[in-house]
């Protein structure tokens, strides 16, 4: 079993090109959170020509709506949400230099093409491990859209956040490969 690759955003094109579908990674540094409602607001800002609440260039967005923290905790359970719900919003953010997203589930063809064009990756976080993932989050701060509650945009400081490269910057997609492997076996 190979050791996970340690990575820290912000990422350059060269950093992303070194990652391949199937690589296990441990992410340390700053990542941002956003879900459906926050993404809609981000895109509305872009359409109006206004500035985003954080610079996406070289960054990662984690699709999560964490639960409130218990006393003494930085954050509550913080498991990934379904990434496909953000597909309509993702290409414009990739065009601005976003280098990756973290979530669960499939991505649409338009997102994968945009990832290839913009040299970006899609990481899967393990669903069902929300309480464990929250232990990797050392600091959490709402930076935009506090009125959205759990869907507010947060700046997270993470240490050894575990993920797997599911779709790399060449478009190699482990989900598609798995489906094909299953079809051949049946």
N, C-alpha and C positions, 0 to 999 in steps of 0.2 A: 504494500500500500504506500503510495507516494505521500509525502508530507504536503500539507496545504501551503499555498503560496501566500506570503504576507504582502498586502497591498495597502496603500494609503492615498486617498484623494487629496488634492485634485490630480486628475490624470491627464496625460498628454496622449496624442494619437499613438506614439510609440509604446506607451505603457499599456494601452488597450490592445494593440496588435500582438503583444506577448501573451495575452490570455486566450486560451482555447476552450471550446466546448468540452465540458467534462472536468476542467480544472476545479479543484477545491481551493477556496481562498479563505483567508482570515483578514477582515477589513478593520483597520484601525484609523481613527481620525474623525473628521467631521463629515456627516451625511445629513441629508434633509428628508423630511417626510412630507407627503402630500397624497391625498386621495381624490376621489371624484369631484367633490364640491370645490376644493382648493384648486384643482387643475382647471376647472371651468373658469374660476376667477383669474388665474394666471394667464390663460389664453385671452380672456377679455381685455386684460391690461395690454397684452401684446397687440391685439387688434386696434386698440386706441392709441398705440404708439407710446405707451407709458412704461416706466421702469418696473421690473419685477422686484419683489421684496428681498431677493437674494440673487447673486450672480450664479447662474447655472453652469457657466463655463468650467469644464473639467470635473464637474461634480456628479454625485449619485443622488437619486431620489428613491427613497424606500416607501413603498405603498403599504402604509400601516395606519391604523387608527387605534392607538394604544388606550388601554383602560386607565382610569385615574390611579395614581400611585397610592399605595398604603403608607401609613406613617413610617418614615425612615427610608422609603424607596425613592429612587430617582424617577421611575416610570412604572406603570402597571404592566400587565401582559402586553407584549408588542409583537404579535405574529403577523405575517404577511397577509395582504388581501389580494383578491383576484386581479391580476394585471390587465386583463383584456378590457376592463372597464375604463382604463386610461388610454387605450389605443388611439382614440380620436384626438387626444391632446398631446401625445408624445412626439410626433414628428417635428412640430414647430420648436419644441424645447431642445430636441436633438440638433436642429439647425442652428440653435444659439450656442451649441457647444456642450450640452449635457452629455456626459460620457457613459452613463449607465443608469439602469433602474434595477430595483430589487423587489421581487414580489413572488407570486405563485401563479401557475397556469400558463396557458398558451398565449402567444402574441400573434397579432395579425400580420398578413403579408406586407402591408404598407409600413408597419413599424419595422419589420425586419429589413426591408429595402432601405429605409431611412437610417437604420443602424449601420448597414454596410456603407452607405454614402457618407455618413458622418463619423465613422469609426467609433462605434459605441458597442456596449455589451449589455446583456440581460442576465442578471443573477437570480437564482431561485434561493429563497430562504425556506427552511423546512417548516411547513405548516404543521400545526399541532404542538409546536415547541415554543409557544409564545412566552411562557414563564421563563424558560431557559434563555431565550434570546434577550429578554429584558435584562438579564444579568450582565450582558456585554455592553449595555448602555450606561455610560458613566455620568452623563449630564444631558438634560433635556430642557430646551427653552423654546417657548412659543415665540415665533418671530413674525407671524402674520395670520390674520383671520381667526383671532381668538374666539369670535362668535360662533365658529364652526365646531367648537368643543373638541372631540377626539379627532376630527378631520382638519384641525388647524395645521398650518405649516410649522414644523418644529426643526430646530437645529439640534442634532444629536451628536454627542461625542461618544464614539464607540471604541471598544478595544476587543480585538479578536472576534469580531462578528462573523459567524460562519455562513458561508454561501457557496453555491456551485455555479460556475459559468454554464448557463443552459444554451444561450445563443451568443456566439462570438461575433467579432467585427467582420468576418467573412460571410456570415449568414448561416454557418453550421448550427443546426438546431437539434439538440438531443431529443426533444419531444417528437419531432418528425422522424428521426432515426429510430426511435423506440417503436413508433407505430409501424414503420416499414419492417422492422425486425419481427414484430409480432405477426404481421400479415404473411411474411415468408414462412413462419413457423406453423401457421394454422393450415 
